[in-house]
Amino acid sequence: MRRKLRPPIPPRHGLDPARLKLPDGTWPTLLAHLVDRLPRVTPDRIEQMLREERIHGTDGPLGVDTPYAPGSFIWFHRDLPDEVPVPFAIDVVHRDEHLLVVDKPHFLATIPRGQHILETALVRLRRDLDLPHLSPAHRLDRVTAGLVMFVITPEVRGRYQTLFRDRRVHKEYEAIAPHDPALALPRTVRSRIVKDRGVLAAREVPGEPNAETYVELLEHRDGRGRYRLVPSTGRTHQLRVHLSGLGIPILGDDFYPQLREKPLGDFTKPLQLLARVLDFDDPLTGAHRRFTSARRLTAWDDPEAWAASPA
């Protein structure tokens, strides 16, 4: 097995540097190649990064006159987008030698992506808990609150990730949505969900089902219901799509049934969806583990505060 190259520069803000392999080509300098390869970065910015010795090879920093070397590797830290701080804490539910389970708040992405880099659970936890090799065992949508599992030790990461890949983790969610007395529950919803690249919302289409959710009404009052959701599959936005398809879209959902644009800095009316339970047999010890979120959904616990929140 080929050994993985170790970055010659340390993490920054809990983020590992980006790594690029230089392909075969006849560029005269590294600068010329990067200008062609990184069209979203201005040539002046690339030249500035080289002059500031922010781009490294295996033997150290590289300069503006560095000759192009096909097959070699370079490392650098990308410029970060301006982010609105997410003003909610991450609660640690469990930590041992290998495993970290946290209770994620609404509006915080699990991993860096797009406009969310520093304001993500992974980067915050790496930095605040001094766990530079922390990695997620699975993901949770930015707008969904609740339990997320991370792996501390790189050598066992695959064992825990495989649990989710092979659907050996029992997951339960809680949602607040309208109550429809004519809707027969409990029931298992099966449908085919697709999400096209570059399109924000997923949709149900005819065909062989690829998504399955058990939906149970736990209680209801004042036209709202508190629902227990148990997914057997993990399609994008599956729970939100299935409840919307039943005519009871989750409160605070800006995607289903109708897409509404919401500024990234708007933390009002969070999606009333909570990853409540993770239940599995530990692949290292064989011990049975069950973790439960302590978070509550505002639209059920304090409906007046929910109603008073700006739309």
N, C-alpha and C positions, 0 to 999 in steps of 0.2 A: 504494500500500500504506500502510495506517495505521501510524504509528509507535507502537511499544509504549511505554506510560507507564513511566518510570523510577521506582522506589520512592524516596520522599523520606527514607527512613531506611535505614541500612546493614544488611548481613547481621549476624546474631548467631550465634555458635557455628558459622559456616559455613552458616547457613540464611537464605534470603531471607525477608522478611516476607510474611505472608499479605495478599492483596489482595481486597477486596470491592467490587462495584459496587452502589450503592444503587438499588433498583427504584422504580417509580412507587408512591406511597402517601401516606397522610395522617398519618403519625406526627408528633407535635409536635416531638420531639427525636431526635437520633441515638441517645441512650441508650434511649429507648422502642423504637426499631426493633431495636437490637441485643439487647435483652432478649427480644423475640419471635423474632428470627432465630437466636439462639444458645442454645437451651434447655439445652444441656449445661453452660453456664457460668452460675454464679449471678448474679443481678442485682447483688448487692453487689460481686462481682469485676469485673463490667463497669464499674460506677461507679468502682471503685478505679483501674482502668486509665485511665479518662478523667481522673481527678484527678491521676494520676501522669504525664500527658501521654505515654502509651504508644500512643495511637491517633492517627494522622496523616492529614491530607488533603494535597492538593497544595500548600497554602500554609503548612503547619505543623501543630503539635499541636492536637487538638480537645478541648473541655472538656465537662463534664456538661450544660451548658445550650446546646450547639451545636444550632441548628435543623436539622431534617431537610431534606436537599437531594437530591431524586430525580435519578438520573443521574450523581451524583458518585462518586468513588472514595475508599476509605479503606485504610490499611495499618496492620498491627500484627504484633507477634510473639506467637505463641500461647504459653501456659504449657506447659512441657515435663513429660512424665511422669517419675516416678522410674525410673531405669534401672540395671540391674546392669552394671557395666563388663565388657566382653568382654576377657579378659586375653591376647589374642593379637595379634601384629603383622601389618600388611599389608606384603608385600614388593613393591617396585617392580621390574617386569621390564623395562619399556621406557618411555622418555619422550623426546618430541621436541617440536617447536613446537606440534603439533596433537593428538598422541595420547599417552595414558597407559594402559599395560597393567599390571595388578597381579595378584599371587597372593593371593587372599583366603583367610583362615582359616575354618574351620568356626565356626558360631554368630554370624557377623557378617552382618547384612542388607546388601544392596547399597544400597538407598535408604531414606529415612525412611518409616515406615508403622506405624500402630498404636502399640504400646508401644516401638518401636525408632526413636529420632530421632537423638540424639547418637551412640549406639553403632551407627553404620552406616558402611559404607565411604565413601559419598559425602561425608558430613559430616566424617569424620575426615580425608580426603584434602584437601578444600577448606581445612580449618583448618591441617593440618600442613604442606602443601606450598604454602600461600598461593595457591590457585587458586580464587578466588571464583566463577568462571563454569564450573567443571567440571561435566559432565553425563554420565550413563551412555549408552553406545551400545546396551547390552542389560542384562539382569539375570540374576542367579544366586541360587538359593534361599539363605536364611539358613543352612541346615544343610549346604549343599554347599560344599566348598572348591574353590579353583582360580582359573583365569584370568577376569578381568573387564576389559573395555575401556571407557575413558572418553575423552571428547573435551574438550580444553582450550579450543579456540577456538569460540565460539558460531556464527560464520559458516559453519563447515564441519560442524557437528554432524549435520545432516540427511544429508550424504553418507555418513557412517559408519553412522548408524542404518539407512539404507536397505539397506546390505549385509545386515544381519540380517533385515530385513523381507522382502527378496527371496531369502533363503536362499542368499546368495553367500559365506557364511562356513562353511568346513569345521570342524566341532567334533568333538572326540573326548573321551570320558570314560573313566575307569577306575573300576571298582567291585569290592569284595570281597563275596562272597556264598557260600552253600553250594554245594558241588559235587555235581551229580547225574550219575553216569556214564551213566544211561539217557537223559539229555536230549541230543538230537542238535543239535550246534553245529558251525560257525556257522549262523546263520539270521537272517532278517529278519522281525521281528514287526510286524504291521499290525493295528490295532484302532481302534475308535471310543472316545475318552476324553471324558468330560464332567465338569465341576466346577460344582456349583450354588453360587450366591451365598450366602455365610454358612455353607457347609459346608466343613470343613477338608480332607477327603480327596476326591480325584477317583475316578472309577470307569469301568470298561469296560462298554459297553452294545452291544446289537446295532445294526447299521447300517453305512453307508458308512464305511470307515476314514478317520480324520483324523490318525492318528499312526503314524509308522514309525520303527523302530529296528533297526539291525544289531547283533547280539550275537555276540561271539566270545570263546571261552575261550582265554586266553593260557597259563595254567599252573594246576596244582592241587596241593595237598598237604594232608594231615591233614583231609580233608573240606571244605576251602575252595577256592574258585576265584578267580582274578584275571581279570576280564573287561574287554574293550575294547568300548565302546558308541559307536556312531556314529548320532546321530539325524538324520533327514532333515526332521523337523518339530519344533516346539517347544511342544507342549501342556504344561499345568501338570502337574508331577510325572510326566512321561511315562516317564522311565527307571525310576523307582521302581515305577510301576504295571506296566510291561512285565515287569520281572524278577520281581516278585511274582506276576504272572499265569503265569509259567513255573514257579513253585514254588521259586524261588531268591531270596527277598527280600533286599535289600541289608542287610548287617549294620549295626546301629545305627538302623534305620528305625523311627521311632515312629508312623508312619502306616499302613504296609502290611506284612503283610496285616491287622494289627489296630491300631486307634488306641489309643495309650497316652499318658496325660498326663505331661508332663515339665516341671518348673519352669524358668522362663527362666534362672535362675542355675545350673542344673545343666549343667556342661560335660563330663560324663563320656560315654563311649561315643558319639563323634560318628558321624554317618552316614558310612559308608565309600564315599563317592562323591566323585570329584575331576574337575573340568573340566581335562583334561590339555593339550589342544591347541586353538589358534585359528589358522586358516590361511586367507588371503584375498589378493586383489590390492588394493593400496591405491587408493582411488578418486581420490586427488589426484595421485599420482605414477605409478601403474601398476605400481609395484614389488611383487614377491611378498613377502609377510610370513608368517612362521610363528613362533609363540610357544609355548613348552612350559613347563608348571608344574614347579617343582622340589620340590613337596611330595610326601610319601609317606603311604601309608595304614597306620595302626598295626596294624590287624588282620592285615595280611600281613607287614609288616616286623618286628613285635614282638608276636606272638600271645600271649605270656605276659603282657605288660603290658596288652594288651587284655582278656584273661580276668580279670586281677586288678582291673580297674577296676570300681567299683560299678555295678550295673545302674541 
